[in-house]
């Protein structure tokens, strides 16, 4: 029992599919003056799942944190539907439609499930939407979030991100620490959200699972993309994926 519903996904329809999505150009991100991300460029169109792969330490989380404003980018541009947001506050990025499911299931552990959701919800959002997508959360609505199972906490984090009505949703390691069935269900939900009109940027440790739901993929190695192209190419040719993980540059079709 995965607990993820196949009910209609309401968040994307509120935003429509118009707009250019997320466009990142020549982005450089440093930690302690050392470059971690070295001038990457890519886009996350609405209605698609863009997969970001790479070994641990490749810079994937750093890249997402720079896009969402947790850490600053040293240079480059970040645009959301044609508007530059690289110098915008994190709150402003959320207001403009950028959602970020961070690694590690970050929740307000002492608040109830319902309180966690209401903290993030916009005026045009209903808590029933979260319970329709993730039915196991409904009977746990008055339970402190810190007492939820790992799978339930991850459902809560995703539902809370969607409560802000994002146009683009970035998800960092949804499957981390979860069993195969719930991990598969959550990643599959990303595909459904894209089909409903959101743009999804998915970082996932299980490459085969991510490639199964993705449209395009980028493999980050030593701060640069060693592969950019269709997910299907990596699915059909595992050797290309292996070489990209090792830092050997590959071109997609």
Residue, then its C-alpha position, 0 to 999 in steps of 0.5 A: x500500500x503506497x498511500x499515494x492517490x491517483x486522484x486529480x492533481x489540482x496544483x498545476x491547473x491553477x497556474x496553467x501551462x503558459x510561461x517559459x518555465x525555469x531557465x538557468x544560464x551559466x550558473x556558478x555556485x561557490x562554497x567558501x570561495x571554492x566553485x562547486x557548480x561551474x557554469x551550468x545551463x539548462x531549462x525546466x519546461x512546464x509539463x516535463x520532468x527534468x532529471x538531475x543525476x550525479x554521484x554524491x558530492x557532484x553538486x546537485x543539492x548545491x545547485x538546487x539550493x542556489x536556484x531556490x535562494x538558500x545559498x547565493x549564486x556567484x554569477x549567472x542567471x536564473x529566470x522563472x517565466x522570463x523574470x530574473x530571480x537570482x537576486x530575489x529573496x527566497x520568499x519572493x521566489x516562492x511567491x513567483x512559483x518556485x517550489x523546493x522539496x529539500x533533502x532530509x524531510x524538513x518539517x515542523x516536527x512539533x506542529x501537527x500535520x494539518x498545521x504544517x500544511x496550513x503554514x504553507x497554504x495559499x488563500x486559494x488552496x484547500x487542505x482537502x487537496x493534500x488529503x486527496x493526493x496523500x490519503x494516509x495524511x488525513x487520519x494523521x491530521x492532528x498528529x505531530x509531524x515528528x511522529x509520522x513515519x518516514x513515508x508519511x513525512x515525505x508525503x507531508x513535505x511534498x504536499x506542503x510544497x504544493x500548497x504554495x501553488x508552484x509552477x516549478x517544483x524541485x525535488x531533492x532525493x525523494x526516495x532517501x531512506x524510504x522503502x521501494x514501494x513508497x519511493x516509486x509512488x512518490x517519484x511517479x507522482x512527479x510524473x503525474x504533476x508534470x502531466x498536469x502542467x508543472x515543471x519538475x526538476x528531480x534529483x534522485x539517487x535511483x537513476x533507473x527510477x528517475x529515468x523511467x518518469x523523466x523527459x530530459x536528463x543532465x548528469x552533473x560531474x565535477x560541477x559541470x554537465x557530462x551529459x545533457x539529453x533525452x532520458x531515453x538515451x540513458x535508459x537504452x545505453x547504460x554505458x553512456x550513463x556510466x561514463x557520464x558519472x565518471x566525468x566523460x562528456x557525452x552529448x545527447x540527441 
